[in-house]
Amino acid sequence: MSDIDRIYQLFAEANPAPAGSAPVTERPDADVILNEERKTTMLTKEPRTITPQSEPPRLRRWRGPAVALVSFVAAAVLGIAAWLVVSNDEPDVTAGGTTLPPVTTTTLPPVVVPGVVSVPDLSGRTLAEARQLLTDAGLDLEALGSDIDSAIVMAQEPAAGVDVEEGSVVTVDVQAIATCNPPDPVAPGAGQVIITVFYECGNDDVIPTPGIGVPRIVPEPDTTIDRIEQTLRSLLAGPTNDERIVGVVSGFDAATADALNSVTLTDGRLVVDFNDAIIVNNMGTATGMVQFNAELHRNVFAHPEVDSVEFHLNGDCEAWSALFEDSGCRVKSRADWDQDLADWDQQRNQ
């Protein structure tokens, strides 16, 4: 049976002619039958049940902004990367030819945290040794009293063993070694002579030392009074730095260099007049007062022509005595001076 016949048969079975109707001999056109089959549900098949599916999220309306956002982030990242690789010294040139100023970057220095070190023991060491120990420990030194490498450290602050930050300053009190060996003087020139001036030798006691003589080159004096004046003026100028290094000490220095007004000598009696520059700080203590007078008398009586001496302050002998809380005019003879020397020797030997 052909397909057309089969279709016709099925159509006839599905649509029987009503009773009493005339038989139909013609069969419908096959195309019409096929078209009708598509429109009607075949009774020979089970109807299909179509399960409705949930509609997927509609994301198409966000697609445009999302793409724009991703594009913006990518462009920003690329821009930052390009900024980081731009040289500080080369300008940035855009595609349009516009020259932009060079990018300046700042590199921060590393933060250095100081370490903690223990202060070494410097007592009894020379200044040179103390300086080296502190340098090795990463500390700085401040010396008080002397800057001579051979000077001895007497005290320190902070104390030994104290923990301090690296780079801290350690203060030391130092004292020069009193060898009292002054350097040899240079040879005097034409019209010059060498005289001797007496100072103390590292004295820290109320008893004056026997004294230490140091050389001075002065113009050759014409008279005894000139020689005495040159001696006193050299004394008042104080020891030189080289002399102080080896322990020569004195209450006189540059501040008293011009303290002498005049010197007169009459029949062995010497009168020395000073101005206010002669007043020094160490005169206010018992030790300072004794040493002050010892230096003056030792240098005066070093000249054999002097039998006695009287000191004045601005022409007044009583004003001089008042400096030492005394009264009247005081005259010291050579015999008195010799007795002072003997008493001091005895006290030193006890």
C-alpha positions as CSV (number, residue, x, y, z in Angstrom):
1,M,0.0,0.0,0.0
2,S,1.3,3.3,-1.0
3,D,1.7,6.2,1.5
4,I,-1.1,8.1,-0.1
5,D,-3.4,5.1,0.2
6,R,-2.4,4.6,3.8
7,I,-3.1,8.3,4.6
8,Y,-6.5,8.0,3.0
9,Q,-7.3,4.9,4.9
10,L,-6.4,6.5,8.2
11,F,-8.4,9.6,7.4
12,A,-11.4,7.5,6.5
13,E,-11.1,5.6,9.8
14,A,-10.8,8.7,11.8
15,N,-13.6,10.5,10.1
16,P,-16.3,8.0,9.2
17,A,-19.2,9.2,7.1
18,P,-22.4,10.0,9.0
19,A,-25.2,7.5,8.7
20,G,-27.3,8.0,5.7
21,S,-24.8,10.0,3.8
22,A,-23.9,9.2,0.3
23,P,-20.7,7.4,-0.2
24,V,-17.9,9.3,-1.4
25,T,-15.9,7.8,-4.1
26,E,-13.3,10.5,-4.4
27,R,-10.5,10.8,-2.0
28,P,-9.1,14.0,-0.8
29,D,-6.0,15.4,-2.4
30,A,-3.0,13.9,-0.7
31,D,-1.4,17.3,0.0
32,V,-4.6,18.5,1.8
33,I,-4.6,15.3,3.9
34,L,-1.0,15.8,4.9
35,N,-1.5,19.4,5.8
36,E,-4.5,18.5,8.0
37,E,-2.4,15.8,9.7
38,R,0.1,18.4,10.8
39,K,-2.7,20.6,12.3
40,T,-4.5,17.8,14.2
41,T,-3.3,15.6,16.9
42,M,-3.1,12.0,15.8
43,L,-5.3,9.9,18.0
44,T,-2.9,7.0,17.6
45,K,-0.1,8.9,19.6
46,E,0.1,10.0,23.3
47,P,0.0,13.8,23.7
48,R,3.4,15.2,24.6
49,T,3.8,16.9,27.9
50,I,6.1,19.8,27.7
51,T,7.7,20.8,31.1
52,P,8.2,24.5,31.3
53,Q,11.8,25.5,32.1
54,S,12.8,28.5,34.2
55,E,14.0,31.4,32.2
56,P,17.8,31.9,32.7
57,P,18.9,35.2,34.2
58,R,18.9,37.9,31.8
59,L,22.5,39.3,32.0
60,R,22.6,40.8,28.6
61,R,21.5,44.2,30.0
62,W,24.6,44.2,32.3
63,R,27.0,43.1,29.7
64,G,27.9,46.6,28.4
65,P,28.7,48.2,31.9
66,A,30.6,45.1,33.0
67,V,32.8,45.2,30.0
68,A,33.4,48.9,30.5
69,L,34.3,48.4,34.2
70,V,36.8,45.6,33.3
71,S,38.3,47.7,30.6
72,F,38.7,50.7,33.0
73,V,40.4,48.6,35.6
74,A,42.8,47.1,33.1
75,A,43.6,50.5,31.7
76,A,44.4,51.8,35.2
77,V,46.7,48.8,36.0
78,L,48.5,49.3,32.8
79,G,48.8,53.0,33.5
80,I,50.3,52.5,36.9
81,A,52.8,49.9,35.5
82,A,53.8,52.4,32.9
83,W,54.3,55.1,35.5
84,L,56.6,52.9,37.6
85,V,58.9,52.2,34.7
86,V,59.2,55.8,33.5
87,S,62.7,57.2,34.0
88,N,63.1,60.1,36.4
89,D,65.3,61.9,33.9
90,E,63.3,61.2,30.7
91,P,60.1,63.1,29.8
92,D,56.9,61.2,28.9
93,V,55.7,61.8,25.4
94,T,52.1,61.0,24.6
95,A,50.8,59.7,21.3
96,G,49.6,63.2,20.4
97,G,53.1,64.6,20.8
98,T,52.4,66.4,24.1
99,T,55.4,66.4,26.4
100,L,54.6,65.7,30.0
101,P,56.9,66.6,32.9
102,P,59.2,63.8,34.1
103,V,57.8,61.6,36.9
104,T,59.6,62.2,40.2
105,T,60.0,59.3,42.6
106,T,61.2,59.6,46.1
107,T,63.3,56.9,47.8
108,L,63.1,57.0,51.6
109,P,66.3,56.2,53.4
110,P,66.3,53.1,55.5
111,V,65.5,53.6,59.2
112,V,68.6,52.8,61.3
113,V,67.8,51.8,64.9
114,P,70.8,52.4,67.2
115,G,72.0,49.4,69.1
116,V,72.7,49.3,72.8
117,V,76.4,49.0,74.0
118,S,78.0,48.7,77.4
119,V,80.3,51.6,78.4
120,P,83.9,50.3,78.8
121,D,86.0,51.0,81.9
122,L,88.3,53.9,81.1
123,S,89.8,54.6,84.5
124,G,93.6,54.8,84.6
125,R,93.9,54.6,80.9
126,T,95.6,57.3,78.8
127,L,93.3,59.6,76.8
128,A,94.5,57.9,73.5
129,E,93.6,54.5,74.9
130,A,90.2,55.7,76.1
131,R,89.4,57.3,72.7
132,Q,90.2,54.0,70.9
133,L,88.1,51.9,73.2
134,L,85.1,54.2,72.8
135,T,85.6,54.2,69.0
136,D,85.6,50.4,68.9
137,A,82.4,50.4,71.0
138,G,80.7,52.9,68.7
139,L,80.7,55.7,71.3
140,D,82.0,59.3,71.2
141,L,84.4,61.0,73.7
142,E,84.5,64.4,75.4
143,A,87.6,65.1,77.4
144,L,87.7,67.6,80.2
145,G,90.9,68.9,81.8
146,S,93.3,68.1,79.0
147,D,93.4,67.0,75.4
148,I,96.9,65.4,75.6
149,D,97.0,61.8,74.5
150,S,99.3,60.8,77.4
151,A,96.9,62.4,80.0
152,I,95.3,59.9,82.4
153,V,91.5,59.3,82.8
154,M,90.5,60.0,86.4
155,A,86.7,59.7,86.1
156,Q,84.1,59.0,83.5
157,E,80.3,59.6,82.9
158,P,78.4,57.3,82.3
159,A,80.1,54.8,84.6
160,A,81.7,51.6,83.3
161,G,79.1,48.9,82.5
162,V,76.2,51.2,81.9
163,D,74.2,50.3,78.8
164,V,73.7,53.3,76.4
165,E,72.7,53.8,72.8
166,E,75.3,53.5,70.2
167,G,76.7,56.9,69.3
168,S,76.3,58.3,72.9
169,V,79.0,60.6,74.3
170,V,81.1,59.5,77.2
171,T,82.6,62.4,79.2
172,V,86.0,61.8,80.9
173,D,88.0,63.9,83.3
174,V,91.7,63.6,82.5
175,Q,94.9,64.8,84.1
176,A,98.3,65.4,82.5
177,I,101.2,63.5,83.8
178,A,103.4,65.9,85.8
179,T,106.9,65.1,84.5
180,C,107.7,68.9,84.6
181,N,110.4,68.5,81.9
182,P,109.9,71.6,79.8
183,P,111.1,71.4,76.2
184,D,114.5,72.8,75.4
185,P,114.5,76.4,74.3
186,V,115.6,77.5,71.0
187,A,118.9,79.4,70.8
188,P,118.5,83.1,71.4
189,G,119.2,85.4,68.6
190,A,121.3,88.5,68.4
191,G,120.6,90.9,71.3
192,Q,118.6,88.2,73.2
193,V,119.3,86.2,76.4
194,I,117.7,83.3,78.2
195,I,116.2,84.0,81.6
196,T,114.5,81.5,84.0
197,V,110.9,81.8,85.3
198,F,109.7,79.6,88.1
199,Y,106.3,77.9,88.2
200,E,104.7,75.1,90.3
201,C,105.1,71.5,89.2
202,G,101.7,69.7,89.2
203,N,100.9,70.9,92.7
204,D,97.5,70.0,94.2
205,D,98.5,70.5,97.9
206,V,98.5,73.6,100.1
207,I,102.3,73.2,100.4
208,P,104.1,74.8,97.4
209,T,106.5,72.6,95.4
210,P,110.2,73.5,95.2
211,G,109.2,75.0,91.9
212,I,110.3,74.3,88.3
213,G,112.3,76.7,86.2
214,V,111.4,77.2,82.6
215,P,113.5,79.2,80.1
216,R,112.3,82.4,78.4
217,I,114.1,84.3,75.6
218,V,114.0,88.0,76.2
219,P,115.8,91.1,74.9
220,E,119.1,91.5,76.6
221,P,118.5,93.8,79.6
222,D,120.5,96.9,80.2
223,T,120.1,97.0,84.0
224,T,119.1,94.8,86.9
225,I,115.7,96.4,87.1
226,D,115.1,95.5,83.4
227,R,116.0,91.9,84.1
228,I,113.6,91.8,87.1
229,E,110.8,93.4,85.1
230,Q,111.3,90.9,82.2
231,T,111.1,88.0,84.7
232,L,107.9,89.3,86.2
233,R,106.3,90.0,82.8
234,S,107.2,86.4,81.7
235,L,105.8,85.0,84.9
236,L,102.5,86.9,84.6
237,A,102.0,85.5,81.0
238,G,101.8,82.0,82.5
239,P,103.2,78.7,81.2
240,T,103.0,77.8,77.5
241,N,100.8,75.0,76.3
242,D,103.8,72.7,75.9
243,E,104.8,73.4,79.5
244,R,101.3,72.7,80.8
245,I,101.3,69.4,78.9
246,V,104.2,68.1,81.1
247,G,102.6,69.3,84.3
248,V,103.8,72.9,84.8
249,V,101.0,74.8,86.5
250,S,100.4,78.4,87.6
251,G,97.8,80.8,88.7
252,F,98.9,83.2,86.0
253,D,97.9,83.1,82.3
254,A,97.1,85.4,79.4
255,A,94.5,87.3,81.6
256,T,97.3,88.5,83.9
257,A,99.9,89.2,81.2
258,D,99.5,93.0,81.5
259,A,99.0,93.2,85.2
260,L,102.4,94.8,85.9
261,N,102.4,98.6,86.4
262,S,106.0,99.3,87.5
263,V,109.1,97.9,89.3
264,T,111.5,100.0,91.4
265,L,114.6,98.9,93.3
266,T,116.2,101.1,96.0
267,D,119.1,99.8,98.1
268,G,117.9,96.2,97.7
269,R,114.3,97.0,98.5
270,L,112.0,96.1,95.6
271,V,108.6,97.7,95.2
272,V,106.3,96.0,92.6
273,D,103.0,97.7,91.6
274,F,100.2,95.8,90.0
275,N,96.8,96.8,88.5
276,D,93.5,95.0,88.9
277,A,94.3,92.4,86.3
278,I,96.5,90.7,88.9
279,I,93.4,89.5,90.7
280,V,92.8,85.9,89.9
281,N,90.2,83.3,91.0
282,N,92.6,81.0,92.9
283,M,93.5,83.9,95.3
284,G,90.2,83.2,97.1
285,T,91.3,79.8,98.5
286,A,93.9,79.0,101.0
287,T,95.9,76.8,98.6
288,G,95.6,79.4,95.8
289,M,96.7,82.2,98.0
290,V,99.8,80.4,99.2
291,Q,100.8,79.3,95.8
292,F,100.1,82.7,94.3
293,N,102.5,84.4,96.8
294,A,105.0,81.6,96.5
295,E,105.3,82.1,92.7
296,L,105.8,85.9,93.1
297,H,108.4,85.7,95.9
298,R,110.3,82.8,94.3
299,N,110.8,84.8,91.1
300,V,111.6,88.0,92.9
301,F,114.2,86.5,95.2
302,A,115.8,84.6,92.3
303,H,117.6,87.9,91.7
304,P,120.4,88.3,94.3
305,E,120.1,92.1,94.2
306,V,116.8,91.9,96.0
307,D,116.9,91.9,99.8
308,S,113.2,92.6,100.4
309,V,109.9,93.1,98.5
310,E,106.7,95.0,98.9
311,F,103.7,94.5,96.6
312,H,101.2,97.3,95.8
313,L,97.8,97.3,94.1
314,N,97.5,100.5,92.0
315,G,100.1,102.2,94.1
316,D,98.6,101.2,97.5
317,C,100.4,98.6,99.7
318,E,97.4,98.3,102.1
319,A,95.1,97.6,99.1
320,W,97.4,94.7,98.3
321,S,97.1,93.3,101.9
322,A,93.4,93.6,101.7
323,L,93.3,91.1,98.9
324,F,94.4,88.5,101.4
325,E,92.2,89.7,104.2
326,D,95.1,91.4,105.9
327,S,95.9,95.0,106.8
328,G,98.8,97.4,106.7
329,C,101.8,97.2,104.4
330,R,103.6,93.9,104.4
331,V,107.3,93.7,103.5
332,K,108.9,90.2,103.1
333,S,112.7,90.0,103.5
334,R,114.9,87.4,102.0
335,A,115.4,85.8,105.4
336,D,111.6,85.5,105.7
337,W,111.6,83.8,102.3
338,D,114.3,81.4,103.2
339,Q,112.3,80.4,106.3
340,D,109.3,79.8,104.2
341,L,111.2,77.4,102.0
342,A,112.6,75.5,105.0
343,D,109.2,75.1,106.5
344,W,107.7,73.8,103.3
345,D,110.5,71.3,102.9
346,Q,110.0,70.0,106.4
347,Q,106.2,69.6,105.8
348,R,106.8,67.7,102.6
349,N,109.2,65.3,104.3
350,Q,106.9,64.5,107.2
